[in-house]
Amino acid sequence: MKIDAHGALHDGLGQYATQGHAAAGYDLAGPYNAVVVVPSFGDPEYDRQLGEVIATALTPVRGVPAALSASSAPPRDTPEHAAWLERRAAAARTRDAAADAQDAADRLLNDRFGSLDQAVVHLGESVAARAETHAGITASQVRDGWLARQQAAKEAYEAAQADLDALLASDAHTAEHLSANAAWQQARENARHRYGVYERSEEVDRLQDRARQASDRTDPAWQAFAAAQDRLDAAREQVTNDPAVRAAREEDARTMRAQSERERPLREAVSEAHTEVWRVEAGRDTQTLKDLRALADGYTRAVGEVRDLGGAIELHARSHKTAVAAFGEAMRVFPADWVAASNQRTAITGAPVAKLSKTRAHYTDHRTHKTKQRVQESGIWTGQTTAEVHGLAIGADTKTVYADWEWIGENDPERAKRYRPATEPMWRRKEYEVADYWATQDLPDGVPPRGRGWEQFEDKERGHTYWRRPKYRMQTVETEAAPEITTNDGAAHAAGLSGTFATCVHESSHRFESTVPGIMAVEAEFVRRRATTEDGLAPLRPLYAGRSRAEVARDGGFVSKYVGKEYTSGHREVLSVGMESIFAGEYGGLVGVAGRAPDLEHRAFVLGALAGIGPRTEHRHHTR
């Protein structure tokens, strides 16, 4: 893409460039015209200019401000009305110019790249090329290195297993133990003959049949059998304690330990090699983590050359401190303009409430947040019947062991809230829990039951003193509608990252879908294009077999079916999954490690979105 002295792009962006540069603040009549700038693919200037075109095509055109609507017009035939007409006309011209620029940008991008999402992908490919240069490693090199380590790990495991198998199969390894074991077996056999084990065993078998016919254990047959069994047990004990047998058994154990000691290092090597195979296959080996982090840092640097990154995202005061810190860390990979757009949205919807979750993390634009307070169980009682049943005096407070009755006066807000006249009997009943034991007996020595909050109450009518304490319940005292964003802890898939980083980046992407114009529209185009084949658009199918169709997705050949998920709200998973992949190493970083297929187009889409989508609040100019 070339730019001549008048800012015209030679590759098909045409006349839009002049308008775009003027809107961006370039002084086309100044020194800029004296220099011919020729940005090329992979150049930050190329990315900035294309990003501005994309942003113009996707940013909604604002209408005439409400302050300039017909209903707000000053009286006719006044100087104020004339000035108002001039401002209204100027606002309309600005609106029309913005609409013309948006239409021109949209046509140019579609003519040049085929669709807006392909323009975003093209921009992302330019950013990715520069990012790999910054990282000192390419996506293909990361994948090739991982494949080589995977093969090496498998070969090392097979070699370790072969060494162990060879040792186990060798005669020299087993001969000593087999010989010692045979000597032990022979020593036991000799001792059995020497101590008459076999003869006594035959005697027991012979007497056992007679013992079974005995009526009880006092029968001589049974006693003869028991005596024979005792002699057999004694003979077996002599065999066990025979010095020759003991010596042979200890020698057998010694040779077995020696054999195990020879096997131990090889078995440990097999175990470690097997673990390393799993570690490499999962992309958790040290080198893969380093490579993915190098790429992530390269992406951050390359996008940062196009637009500012980072900023402090506004979160609700209800937010959990740890969650606030976690989401703050994630902001470093997002454009500052996106963060500013989120903060501007808080004036309308309120700031998101950030929470820690032990379950599936999520983002939602609207959630009712409740503030609950521990209050004493109470109720409102009205009417003459209430007074009669409970023995209450009109206009007076009454205390009983299970409740305190407070008269609600004519100026009490509760009476006004319920639209009750001042003459109607009305009490507030505050309830108490009464200790079971002390409810029927006098209080001994002033010792309260276990627990907190117990107080003494003297029932003068019954002549007893009781222990009681207020009954409490949780009551909602305040409700507030605000967005909610949650995160949870997990394993880091890129070196030097916290366990919450991937989830925070994912859920923050959903927040920006709601606050940055254009993201969801381009995501929808990307999924539609990827999910369209010669047979047409792939149908929506349930993500999880046997579960509700509430979660459905289209098959677009993504790294995970989850990427093709569609929500009724218009949200997608293209940006969110892509962000956690390229910056936190999830899903193999989209470069094809950890058993995942590479999806460099998805990577380019994410980088192009970061570089191009969203309003520009500040432009950095570079002169070459």
C-alpha positions as CSV (number, residue, x, y, z in Angstrom):
1,M,0.0,0.0,0.0
2,K,1.6,3.3,-1.1
3,I,0.8,6.8,-0.2
4,D,1.7,9.7,-2.5
5,A,2.3,13.3,-1.4
6,H,-1.5,13.8,-1.3
7,G,-2.1,10.8,0.9
8,A,-3.8,8.7,-1.8
9,L,-3.4,4.9,-1.5
10,H,-2.3,3.3,-4.7
11,D,-3.6,-0.2,-3.9
12,G,-7.3,0.4,-4.2
13,L,-8.2,2.4,-1.0
14,G,-8.5,5.3,-3.4
15,Q,-9.9,8.7,-2.5
16,Y,-10.8,7.6,1.1
17,A,-7.2,8.0,2.1
18,T,-7.2,11.8,1.7
19,Q,-10.4,12.1,3.8
20,G,-9.1,9.6,6.4
21,H,-5.8,11.4,6.8
22,A,-7.5,14.8,7.2
23,A,-9.8,13.3,9.8
24,A,-6.9,11.8,11.5
25,G,-5.3,15.2,11.9
26,Y,-2.5,15.0,9.3
27,D,-1.5,18.4,8.0
28,L,-1.8,17.7,4.3
29,A,-0.7,21.2,3.4
30,G,2.3,21.1,5.7
31,P,5.7,19.4,5.7
32,Y,4.0,16.0,5.4
33,N,3.4,16.7,1.7
34,A,7.1,17.1,1.2
35,V,7.8,13.5,2.1
36,V,6.7,10.5,0.1
37,V,5.7,7.8,2.7
38,V,5.6,4.3,1.3
39,P,4.4,2.0,4.0
40,S,4.4,-1.7,3.2
41,F,2.7,-4.8,4.6
42,G,4.1,-5.4,8.1
43,D,4.8,-1.7,8.7
44,P,3.2,0.0,11.6
45,E,2.2,2.9,9.4
46,Y,0.4,0.5,7.1
47,D,-1.4,-1.0,10.0
48,R,-2.4,2.4,11.4
49,Q,-3.9,3.6,8.2
50,L,-5.7,0.4,7.4
51,G,-6.9,0.3,11.0
52,E,-8.4,3.8,10.7
53,V,-10.3,2.7,7.6
54,I,-11.7,-0.3,9.3
55,A,-12.6,1.8,12.4
56,T,-14.4,4.3,10.2
57,A,-16.4,1.5,8.4
58,L,-17.5,-0.1,11.7
59,T,-18.1,3.0,14.0
60,P,-21.8,4.0,14.0
61,V,-22.6,7.4,12.7
62,R,-24.0,9.7,15.4
63,G,-27.1,11.6,14.6
64,V,-27.9,15.3,15.3
65,P,-27.6,15.9,19.1
66,A,-30.9,16.0,21.0
67,A,-30.0,19.6,22.0
68,L,-30.5,20.5,18.3
69,S,-33.8,18.7,17.8
70,A,-36.8,20.6,16.5
71,S,-38.4,20.5,20.0
72,S,-35.5,22.4,21.5
73,A,-35.5,25.3,18.9
74,P,-35.6,28.8,20.3
75,P,-38.4,31.2,19.2
76,R,-38.4,32.0,15.6
77,D,-37.1,35.4,14.2
78,T,-34.6,35.7,17.1
79,P,-30.8,35.8,17.0
80,E,-30.8,32.7,19.1
81,H,-32.9,30.9,16.5
82,A,-30.6,31.8,13.7
83,A,-27.5,30.6,15.7
84,W,-29.4,27.4,16.5
85,L,-30.1,26.8,12.8
86,E,-26.4,27.3,12.0
87,R,-25.4,24.8,14.6
88,R,-28.0,22.4,13.5
89,A,-26.9,22.6,9.9
90,A,-23.3,22.2,10.9
91,A,-24.2,19.1,12.9
92,A,-26.1,17.7,10.0
93,R,-23.1,18.3,7.7
94,T,-20.9,16.5,10.1
95,R,-23.3,13.6,10.3
96,D,-23.6,13.4,6.6
97,A,-19.8,13.6,6.1
98,A,-19.3,10.8,8.6
99,A,-22.0,8.7,6.9
100,D,-20.3,9.3,3.5
101,A,-16.9,8.4,5.0
102,Q,-18.3,5.2,6.5
103,D,-20.0,4.2,3.3
104,A,-16.8,4.9,1.4
105,A,-14.7,2.9,3.8
106,D,-17.1,0.0,3.7
107,R,-17.1,-0.1,-0.1
108,L,-13.4,0.2,-0.3
109,L,-12.7,-2.6,2.2
110,N,-15.2,-4.9,0.5
111,D,-13.8,-4.1,-2.9
112,R,-10.2,-4.6,-1.7
113,F,-10.6,-7.6,0.6
114,G,-14.0,-9.1,-0.1
115,S,-15.5,-8.4,3.3
116,L,-14.9,-6.5,6.5
117,D,-13.8,-9.6,8.4
118,Q,-11.2,-10.4,5.7
119,A,-9.9,-6.8,5.9
120,V,-9.5,-7.4,9.7
121,V,-7.7,-10.7,9.0
122,H,-5.4,-9.0,6.5
123,L,-4.6,-6.3,9.0
124,G,-3.9,-9.0,11.6
125,E,-1.6,-10.8,9.3
126,S,0.5,-7.7,8.9
127,V,0.6,-7.2,12.7
128,A,1.5,-10.9,13.1
129,A,4.4,-10.7,10.7
130,R,5.9,-7.9,12.7
131,A,5.1,-9.6,16.0
132,E,7.0,-12.7,15.0
133,T,10.0,-10.5,14.2
134,H,9.8,-8.9,17.7
135,A,9.4,-12.4,19.3
136,G,12.4,-13.8,17.4
137,I,10.4,-16.9,16.5
138,T,7.6,-17.7,14.1
139,A,4.4,-19.6,14.6
140,S,5.7,-22.4,12.4
141,Q,8.9,-22.6,14.3
142,V,7.0,-22.9,17.6
143,R,4.9,-25.7,16.2
144,D,7.9,-27.5,14.6
145,G,9.9,-27.2,17.8
146,W,6.9,-28.6,19.8
147,L,6.5,-31.5,17.3
148,A,10.3,-32.2,17.6
149,R,10.2,-32.2,21.4
150,Q,7.1,-34.4,21.3
151,Q,8.8,-36.9,19.1
152,A,12.0,-36.7,21.2
153,A,9.9,-37.2,24.4
154,K,8.2,-40.3,23.0
155,E,11.5,-41.7,21.9
156,A,13.1,-41.1,25.3
157,Y,10.1,-42.8,26.9
158,E,10.4,-45.8,24.6
159,A,14.2,-46.0,25.2
160,A,13.7,-45.9,29.0
161,Q,11.0,-48.6,28.8
162,A,13.3,-50.7,26.6
163,D,16.2,-50.4,29.1
164,L,13.9,-51.5,31.9
165,D,12.5,-54.4,29.8
166,A,16.0,-55.5,28.9
167,L,17.1,-55.5,32.6
168,L,14.0,-57.5,33.6
169,A,14.6,-60.0,30.9
170,S,18.3,-60.5,31.6
171,D,19.4,-63.8,33.3
172,A,22.1,-62.0,35.2
173,H,19.5,-59.7,36.8
174,T,17.2,-62.5,38.0
175,A,19.6,-65.4,38.5
176,E,20.8,-64.4,42.0
177,H,17.3,-63.9,43.3
178,L,16.0,-67.0,41.7
179,S,18.8,-69.0,43.3
180,A,18.2,-67.5,46.7
181,N,14.5,-68.1,46.4
182,A,15.0,-71.7,45.4
183,A,17.4,-72.2,48.4
184,W,14.7,-70.7,50.7
185,Q,12.0,-73.0,49.3
186,Q,14.3,-76.1,49.7
187,A,15.2,-75.1,53.3
188,R,11.5,-74.9,54.2
189,E,10.8,-78.3,52.6
190,N,13.7,-79.9,54.5
191,A,12.4,-78.4,57.8
192,R,8.8,-79.6,57.1
193,H,10.1,-83.2,56.8
194,R,12.4,-82.8,59.9
195,Y,9.6,-81.5,62.2
196,G,7.0,-83.9,60.8
197,V,4.6,-81.3,59.3
198,Y,3.3,-83.6,56.7
199,E,2.7,-86.5,59.2
200,R,0.8,-84.2,61.5
201,S,-1.2,-82.7,58.7
202,E,-2.3,-86.2,57.7
203,E,-3.2,-86.9,61.3
204,V,-5.4,-83.7,61.4
205,D,-7.2,-84.7,58.2
206,R,-7.8,-88.2,59.6
207,L,-9.3,-87.0,62.9
208,Q,-11.3,-84.1,61.4
209,D,-14.0,-86.5,60.0
210,R,-14.5,-88.0,63.5
211,A,-14.6,-84.5,65.1
212,R,-17.4,-83.4,62.8
213,Q,-19.6,-86.2,64.2
214,A,-18.9,-85.2,67.8
215,S,-21.9,-83.8,69.7
216,D,-19.9,-81.0,71.5
217,R,-16.3,-80.1,72.2
218,T,-16.1,-82.3,75.3
219,D,-16.3,-85.3,73.1
220,P,-13.0,-87.3,73.1
221,A,-13.0,-87.3,69.2
222,W,-13.2,-83.5,69.2
223,Q,-10.5,-83.2,71.8
224,A,-8.2,-85.6,69.9
225,F,-8.7,-83.5,66.8
226,A,-7.9,-80.3,68.7
227,A,-4.7,-81.8,70.2
228,A,-3.6,-82.9,66.7
229,Q,-4.2,-79.4,65.3
230,D,-2.1,-77.9,68.1
231,R,0.8,-80.3,67.3
232,L,0.5,-79.3,63.6
233,D,0.6,-75.6,64.5
234,A,3.6,-76.1,66.7
235,A,5.4,-78.0,63.9
236,R,4.7,-75.2,61.5
237,E,6.0,-72.6,64.1
238,Q,9.2,-74.7,64.4
239,V,9.7,-74.6,60.6
240,T,9.2,-70.8,60.6
241,N,11.8,-70.3,63.4
242,D,14.3,-72.9,62.1
243,P,17.7,-71.2,61.8
244,A,18.4,-72.6,58.3
245,V,15.0,-71.4,57.1
246,R,15.4,-68.0,58.6
247,A,18.8,-67.6,57.1
248,A,17.6,-68.6,53.6
249,R,14.6,-66.3,53.9
250,E,16.8,-63.3,54.8
251,E,19.1,-64.1,51.9
252,D,16.1,-64.2,49.5
253,A,14.9,-60.8,50.8
254,R,18.4,-59.4,50.4
255,T,18.6,-60.5,46.8
256,M,15.1,-59.1,46.1
257,R,16.1,-55.8,47.5
258,A,19.3,-55.8,45.4
259,Q,17.2,-56.5,42.4
260,S,14.8,-53.7,43.2
261,E,17.7,-51.3,43.7
262,R,19.0,-52.1,40.2
263,E,15.5,-51.6,38.8
264,R,14.7,-48.4,40.7
265,P,16.7,-45.9,38.5
266,L,15.3,-47.4,35.3
267,R,11.7,-47.4,36.7
268,E,12.1,-43.8,37.8
269,A,13.5,-42.9,34.3
270,V,10.4,-44.5,32.7
271,S,8.1,-42.6,35.0
272,E,9.8,-39.3,34.4
273,A,9.9,-39.9,30.6
274,H,6.2,-40.7,30.7
275,T,5.5,-37.5,32.6
276,E,7.5,-35.6,30.1
277,V,5.5,-37.0,27.2
278,W,2.3,-35.8,28.9
279,R,3.9,-32.5,29.7
280,V,5.0,-31.9,26.1
281,E,1.8,-33.2,24.5
282,A,-0.2,-30.8,26.8
283,G,2.1,-27.9,25.8
284,R,3.2,-27.5,29.4
285,D,6.9,-28.2,28.9
286,T,9.3,-25.3,29.7
287,Q,10.3,-24.5,26.1
288,T,6.7,-24.4,24.8
289,L,5.7,-22.1,27.6
290,K,8.6,-19.8,26.8
291,D,7.9,-19.8,23.1
292,L,4.2,-19.0,23.6
293,R,5.1,-16.2,26.0
294,A,7.6,-14.8,23.4
295,L,4.9,-14.7,20.8
296,A,2.5,-13.1,23.2
297,D,5.0,-10.4,24.0
298,G,5.6,-9.9,20.3
299,Y,1.9,-9.5,19.7
300,T,1.6,-6.9,22.5
301,R,4.6,-5.0,21.1
302,A,3.3,-5.1,17.5
303,V,-0.2,-4.0,18.4
304,G,1.2,-1.3,20.7
305,E,3.0,0.2,17.7
306,V,-0.3,0.8,16.1
307,R,-2.3,2.1,19.0
308,D,-1.9,2.6,22.8
309,L,-2.7,-0.4,25.0
310,G,-3.7,-0.7,28.6
311,G,-5.5,1.6,31.0
312,A,-7.5,1.3,34.2
313,I,-10.9,-0.3,33.8
314,E,-13.6,1.0,36.0
315,L,-15.2,-1.7,38.2
316,H,-17.9,-1.4,40.8
317,A,-17.2,-0.7,44.4
318,R,-18.8,-4.1,45.2
319,S,-16.0,-5.9,43.3
320,H,-13.7,-8.4,45.0
321,K,-10.2,-6.9,45.5
322,T,-8.5,-10.0,44.1
323,A,-10.8,-9.9,41.0
324,V,-10.1,-6.2,40.5
325,A,-6.3,-6.8,40.5
326,A,-6.8,-9.8,38.1
327,F,-8.8,-7.8,35.6
328,G,-6.5,-4.9,35.9
329,E,-3.6,-7.2,34.9
330,A,-5.6,-8.3,31.8
331,M,-6.0,-4.8,30.5
332,R,-2.4,-4.5,29.4
333,V,-3.2,-6.5,26.2
334,F,-6.3,-4.5,25.2
335,P,-6.4,-1.1,23.3
336,A,-6.7,1.9,25.6
337,D,-9.6,3.1,23.4
338,W,-11.5,-0.1,24.3
339,V,-10.9,0.5,28.0
340,A,-12.0,4.1,27.6
341,A,-15.2,2.9,25.8
342,S,-16.0,0.5,28.6
343,N,-15.5,3.3,31.2
344,Q,-17.8,5.6,29.2
345,R,-20.5,2.9,29.2
346,T,-20.5,2.8,33.0
347,A,-22.4,6.1,33.0
348,I,-25.3,4.3,31.4
349,T,-25.2,0.8,32.8
350,G,-23.0,1.2,35.8
351,A,-19.6,-0.3,36.3
352,P,-19.2,-4.1,36.1
353,V,-19.1,-5.9,39.4
354,A,-15.9,-8.1,39.3
355,K,-16.1,-11.4,41.3
356,L,-14.2,-14.6,41.9
357,S,-16.0,-17.7,41.0
358,K,-15.5,-21.4,41.9
359,T,-17.6,-22.4,38.9
360,R,-17.7,-21.4,35.3
361,A,-16.7,-17.8,34.8
362,H,-19.0,-15.4,32.8
363,Y,-19.8,-11.9,31.8
364,T,-23.3,-10.5,31.6
365,D,-24.5,-7.0,30.7
366,H,-27.2,-7.1,33.3
367,R,-27.4,-8.6,36.7
368,T,-29.4,-7.6,39.8
369,H,-27.0,-7.3,42.7
370,K,-28.5,-7.5,46.2
371,T,-27.3,-6.1,49.4
372,K,-28.5,-8.2,52.3
373,Q,-28.5,-7.3,56.0
374,R,-29.0,-9.3,59.1
375,V,-32.2,-8.1,60.7
376,Q,-34.5,-9.3,63.5
377,E,-37.4,-11.4,62.4
378,S,-40.4,-9.2,62.5
379,G,-43.9,-8.6,61.1
380,I,-46.7,-6.0,61.0
381,W,-49.9,-6.9,62.7
382,T,-53.1,-4.8,62.4
383,G,-56.7,-4.7,63.6
384,Q,-58.7,-4.9,66.8
385,T,-58.7,-8.8,66.6
386,T,-55.0,-8.8,67.0
387,A,-55.2,-6.7,70.1
388,E,-57.8,-9.0,71.6
389,V,-56.0,-12.3,70.8
390,H,-52.6,-11.2,72.1
391,G,-53.9,-9.0,74.9
392,L,-52.4,-5.8,73.5
393,A,-53.4,-2.3,74.7
394,I,-54.2,0.2,71.9
395,G,-51.5,2.7,71.6
396,A,-49.1,0.9,73.9
397,D,-46.0,-1.4,73.7
398,T,-46.2,-4.9,75.1
399,K,-43.5,-7.4,75.8
400,T,-44.0,-11.2,76.0
401,V,-41.4,-13.9,76.2
402,Y,-41.6,-14.8,72.5
403,A,-42.1,-11.3,71.1
404,D,-42.0,-7.5,71.7
405,W,-45.0,-5.6,70.3
406,E,-44.2,-2.0,69.4
407,W,-47.1,0.3,68.7
408,I,-46.8,2.0,65.2
409,G,-47.7,5.7,65.7
410,E,-49.4,7.9,63.3
411,N,-46.1,9.5,62.1
412,D,-44.4,6.2,61.6
413,P,-43.3,5.7,57.9
414,E,-44.6,2.1,58.1
415,R,-48.1,3.3,58.5
416,A,-47.9,5.7,55.6
417,K,-46.3,3.0,53.4
418,R,-49.2,0.6,54.1
419,Y,-51.8,3.4,53.7
420,R,-53.2,2.7,57.2
421,P,-55.2,5.4,59.0
422,A,-53.9,6.7,62.3
423,T,-56.9,5.3,64.1
424,E,-56.3,1.7,63.1
425,P,-54.5,-0.6,65.6
426,M,-51.0,-1.4,64.2
427,W,-48.0,-3.1,65.9
428,R,-44.6,-4.2,64.9
429,R,-43.9,-7.7,66.3
430,K,-40.2,-8.5,66.9
431,E,-39.7,-12.2,67.5
432,Y,-37.4,-14.0,69.9
433,E,-36.0,-17.5,70.3
434,V,-36.6,-18.9,73.8
435,A,-34.2,-21.5,75.2
436,D,-36.1,-24.8,75.5
437,Y,-34.8,-25.8,79.0
438,W,-35.3,-22.4,80.5
439,A,-38.7,-21.9,79.1
440,T,-40.3,-24.0,81.9
441,Q,-37.8,-23.6,84.8
442,D,-36.3,-20.8,86.8
443,L,-32.9,-19.5,85.9
444,P,-30.2,-21.2,88.0
445,D,-27.2,-19.1,88.9
446,G,-27.6,-16.7,85.9
447,V,-25.8,-19.1,83.5
448,P,-27.0,-18.5,79.9
449,P,-27.3,-21.3,77.3
450,R,-24.6,-21.8,74.7
451,G,-24.3,-19.3,71.9
452,R,-24.5,-15.5,71.6
453,G,-27.1,-12.9,72.2
454,W,-29.0,-14.4,75.1
455,E,-30.7,-12.1,77.5
456,Q,-32.9,-12.6,80.6
457,F,-36.6,-12.0,80.4
458,E,-38.8,-12.0,83.5
459,D,-42.3,-13.2,82.9
460,K,-44.1,-11.6,85.9
461,E,-47.5,-13.3,85.1
462,R,-45.9,-16.8,85.2
463,G,-43.4,-15.9,87.8
464,H,-40.5,-17.3,85.7
465,T,-37.2,-15.9,84.3
466,Y,-36.3,-17.1,80.8
467,W,-33.4,-16.9,78.4
468,R,-34.3,-15.5,75.0
469,R,-32.5,-13.9,72.1
470,P,-33.6,-12.2,68.9
471,K,-34.5,-14.3,65.9
472,Y,-32.6,-13.1,62.8
473,R,-33.0,-13.5,59.1
474,M,-31.2,-12.0,56.0
475,Q,-33.1,-9.3,54.3
476,T,-32.5,-7.6,51.0
477,V,-32.1,-3.9,51.9
478,E,-30.9,-2.6,48.5
479,T,-30.9,-3.8,44.9
480,E,-28.9,-2.5,42.0
481,A,-28.7,-3.5,38.3
482,A,-25.1,-3.6,36.9
483,P,-23.0,-5.8,34.6
484,E,-21.2,-8.7,36.2
485,I,-17.8,-10.2,35.2
486,T,-16.2,-13.1,37.0
487,T,-13.0,-15.0,36.9
488,N,-11.5,-18.2,38.4
489,D,-8.1,-19.7,38.8
490,G,-6.5,-22.1,36.4
491,A,-3.1,-23.4,35.1
492,A,-1.0,-20.9,33.1
493,H,-0.1,-22.0,29.6
494,A,2.5,-19.3,28.9
495,A,5.5,-18.6,31.1
496,G,5.2,-15.9,33.8
497,L,1.4,-15.5,33.8
498,S,-1.0,-15.8,36.7
499,G,-3.6,-18.6,36.8
500,T,-6.4,-16.0,36.4
501,F,-5.0,-14.2,33.4
502,A,-6.5,-16.4,30.6
503,T,-10.0,-16.2,32.1
504,C,-9.8,-12.5,32.8
505,V,-8.7,-11.9,29.2
506,H,-11.6,-14.1,27.9
507,E,-14.3,-12.5,30.0
508,S,-13.0,-8.9,29.4
509,S,-13.3,-9.6,25.6
510,H,-17.1,-10.2,26.2
511,R,-17.2,-6.9,28.0
512,F,-15.6,-5.1,25.1
513,E,-18.0,-6.8,22.7
514,S,-20.8,-4.9,24.5
515,T,-19.0,-1.5,24.7
516,V,-16.9,-1.3,21.5
517,P,-18.9,-0.8,18.3
518,G,-18.1,-3.2,15.4
519,I,-16.7,-6.2,17.3
520,M,-19.8,-8.4,17.3
521,A,-20.6,-7.5,13.7
522,V,-17.2,-8.6,12.4
523,E,-17.2,-11.7,14.6
524,A,-20.5,-12.7,13.0
525,E,-19.1,-12.2,9.5
526,F,-16.0,-14.2,10.4
527,V,-18.1,-17.2,11.8
528,R,-20.5,-17.0,8.9
529,R,-17.7,-17.1,6.3
530,R,-15.8,-19.9,8.0
531,A,-19.0,-22.0,8.5
532,T,-20.1,-21.6,4.9
533,T,-19.3,-24.4,2.5
534,E,-20.5,-25.3,-1.0
535,D,-23.5,-26.9,0.8
536,G,-24.4,-23.6,2.5
537,L,-24.2,-22.3,6.1
538,A,-23.5,-25.0,8.7
539,P,-26.5,-25.4,11.0
540,L,-26.5,-24.6,14.7
541,R,-25.8,-27.8,16.7
542,P,-25.7,-28.4,20.5
543,L,-22.2,-27.9,21.8
544,Y,-22.6,-30.7,24.4
545,A,-24.3,-34.0,23.6
546,G,-27.2,-34.8,25.8
547,R,-27.4,-31.3,27.2
548,S,-29.8,-28.4,26.5
549,R,-29.8,-26.7,23.2
550,A,-29.2,-23.4,25.0
551,E,-25.5,-23.7,24.0
552,V,-25.3,-24.1,20.2
553,A,-22.5,-23.4,17.7
554,R,-21.7,-23.6,14.0
555,D,-18.8,-25.8,12.7
556,G,-16.3,-23.5,11.1
557,G,-13.2,-25.7,11.4
558,F,-12.1,-23.8,14.5
559,V,-9.6,-24.9,17.1
560,S,-12.6,-25.7,19.3
561,K,-16.2,-26.0,18.4
562,Y,-16.8,-23.5,21.2
563,V,-15.5,-20.7,18.9
564,G,-18.5,-21.1,16.7
565,K,-20.9,-20.6,19.6
566,E,-23.8,-18.1,19.1
567,Y,-25.7,-16.2,21.8
568,T,-29.1,-14.6,21.4
569,S,-27.5,-11.4,22.7
570,G,-25.2,-11.3,19.6
571,H,-22.1,-12.1,21.6
572,R,-19.6,-14.6,20.2
573,E,-16.6,-16.6,21.3
574,V,-14.2,-15.6,18.4
575,L,-12.5,-12.7,20.2
576,S,-12.6,-14.2,23.7
577,V,-11.2,-17.6,22.8
578,G,-8.7,-16.0,20.5
579,M,-7.5,-13.5,23.1
580,E,-6.9,-16.2,25.7
581,S,-5.2,-18.3,23.1
582,I,-2.6,-15.9,21.7
583,F,-1.9,-14.0,24.9
584,A,-2.2,-16.8,27.5
585,G,-1.3,-19.9,25.5
586,E,-4.7,-21.6,25.6
587,Y,-5.8,-23.8,22.8
588,G,-2.2,-24.2,21.7
589,G,-1.8,-20.5,21.2
590,L,-3.6,-21.0,17.8
591,V,-0.2,-22.0,16.4
592,G,-0.7,-25.8,16.6
593,V,0.9,-27.0,19.8
594,A,-0.6,-29.0,22.7
595,G,-2.4,-31.3,20.2
596,R,-4.4,-28.5,18.7
597,A,-4.6,-27.7,15.0
598,P,-3.1,-24.4,14.0
599,D,-5.5,-21.6,13.1
600,L,-3.5,-18.7,11.9
601,E,-6.5,-17.0,10.3
602,H,-8.2,-16.9,13.7
603,R,-5.0,-15.4,15.2
604,A,-4.9,-12.8,12.5
605,F,-8.5,-11.9,13.1
606,V,-7.8,-11.2,16.8
607,L,-4.7,-9.1,16.1
608,G,-6.5,-7.2,13.3
609,A,-9.4,-6.5,15.7
610,L,-7.0,-5.2,18.3
611,A,-5.3,-3.0,15.7
612,G,-8.3,-1.8,13.8
613,I,-11.6,-2.0,15.5
614,G,-13.0,0.8,17.8
615,P,-12.8,4.6,18.0
616,R,-9.5,6.4,18.1
617,T,-9.2,8.8,21.0
618,E,-5.6,9.6,20.2
619,H,-3.4,9.3,17.2
620,R,0.3,8.9,17.2
621,H,2.1,10.3,14.2
622,H,5.4,9.0,12.9
623,T,7.6,10.7,10.3
624,R,10.0,8.8,8.2
